[in-house]
């Protein structure tokens, strides 16, 4: 790949001198030449047209604030490649690759020496940002990597017997100093680092689990979330985010295996392992505790736990079942059988594990699965199963957090099932009962994570019912009581949206074509901002009237920005092409949980903002009828 960068720079150098002459530029670079360039890192899943599709592809010259370059579009109009000169030196320094219209990988030449020295995985491909210092196509260090991805890198290091790859995700002496770890913990970590090379070779010399065909399957941990260790004199100068007892589940030709990753700690934007991973061999395994979360253990205390043969068998069964999970083509009967079988295995796992934390983890997974499947009508008697589990947890005086989770799952399923079978006359009573149930839940479980979700449900229900003052009150209570929760972020956005009329609209982001969108640049225009998705039937039903308005009034200064909230793989480009939608589209990963949706607390689609020529919101809950009324009025001002 390093050589290809240099060749491509030579090929396009004269072309960038002629960016204003698109035909001349396209004559110098062929589609086949662009497709010849591949990511510098292996295993990148990107869209590539077949030879038969290449004649239907399109290669365009692009010039914007981010630089100049080439954009390759596929047969359906989706972006396949974008190769850019971002520093104006007439050479490509960013190679962007796409999957389903989203950029998933980017190679960068940051020092203008015609070699790739940084690589980024984006959107559905993850969060990694690696640095290849010696430009040998191998990552030497990470600027960003999640705990899950770091565990995968550690497994790949074992599989490839690549000590350098492990070093890139393993804590080092500089990290210990950066984090300010002191005393006994620092000494123990330093000793591990010193012995890492020998330990790595010893592990590889004895393992039967790791072989060239071993594949990382998933990250697993007995902790629901990372723990924060506060700064404390003599221990650490900075707050530490730590996972303990991390496990990587691996696959060997259909057989599950387990590798103890152990303790992980975050250093800046990267997660690091603190020991060489250990494959768990034999029938019983000893899982050693970490160093950072137990700095005061003395007297031979041990955090060792054992995984029984039965436990391993159940994990194998679960892995085998999940490997054959239903697809979009599966029948309802097949999906139901899968859901029931999975719940049965999870119930056995709950009985088999010995620690309260593990019991909670497996039980939560089981109850959440039953609840979701019941609402999809793919779990027989699911509501009764949830009620039974709740009664058992109450009788056992289970952990309050687990009980609250079970109660909330039951409430959601019960409410949705009642609504589905209700007559129009009964709906009001069901809504009233639902609101009372939520308020009771919040009162009974004030410290539960689910109380934040319950408050959000209360606020959303009141807003749907047109009771904006009550909705606002609950949104505000949520923000105050649970300021760090994901629900609070949406509530804060909803408050912003409900109070938006008469205020300037601030919305920025990346358009589908990669350009920057900023509503402030539409000052002097009347602007409609429409949140929508391809699966939203009302959005499609409104479209003809909106397009007619656009055709009629665009010449007078009316513009539209779409904010698409499709999930990964959504047919956005195909939809835009089929329905001939021409206005710009902002899209970020996350669907209804994406940044734009959260910033304005979007709870239904379509949601429309209508903005006057001064950039001030005239309506924050616009309809097509209101749009037809306001656009001509605002254009006259």
Secondary structure, 3 states (H helix, E strand, C coil): CHHHHHHHHHHHHHHHCCCCCHHHHHHHCCHHHHHCCCCCCCCCCCCCCCHHHHCCCEEEEEEECCEEEEEEECCCCCEEEEEEECCCCCCCCEEEEEECCEEEEEEECCCCCCCCCEEEECHHHCCCEEECCCCCCCCCEEEEECHHHHHHHHHHHHHCCCHHHHHHCECCHHHHHHHCECHHHHHHHHHHHHHHHHHHHHHHHHCCCCCCCCEEEEEEECCCCCEEECCECCCECCCEEEEEEEEEEEEECCEEEEEEEEEEEEECCEEEECCCCEECCCCCEEECCCCHHHCCCCCCCCCCEEECHHHHHHHHHHHHHHHCCCCCCCCHHHHHHHHHHHHHHHHHHHHHCCCHHHHHHHHHHHHHHHHHHHHCCCCCCHHHHHHHHHHHHHHCCCCHHHHHHHHHHHHHHHHHHHHHHCCHHHHHHHHHHHHHHHHHHHHHCCCCHHHHHHHHHHHHHHHHCCCHHHHHHHHHHHHHHCCCCHHHHHHHHHHHHHCCCCCECCCEEEECCCCEEEHHHHCCCEEEEEEECCCCHHHHHHHHHHHHHHHHHHHHCEEEEEEECCCCCCCHHHHHHHCCCCCCEEECCCHHHCHHHHHCCCCCCCEEEEECCCCEEEECCCCHHHHHHHHHHHHCC
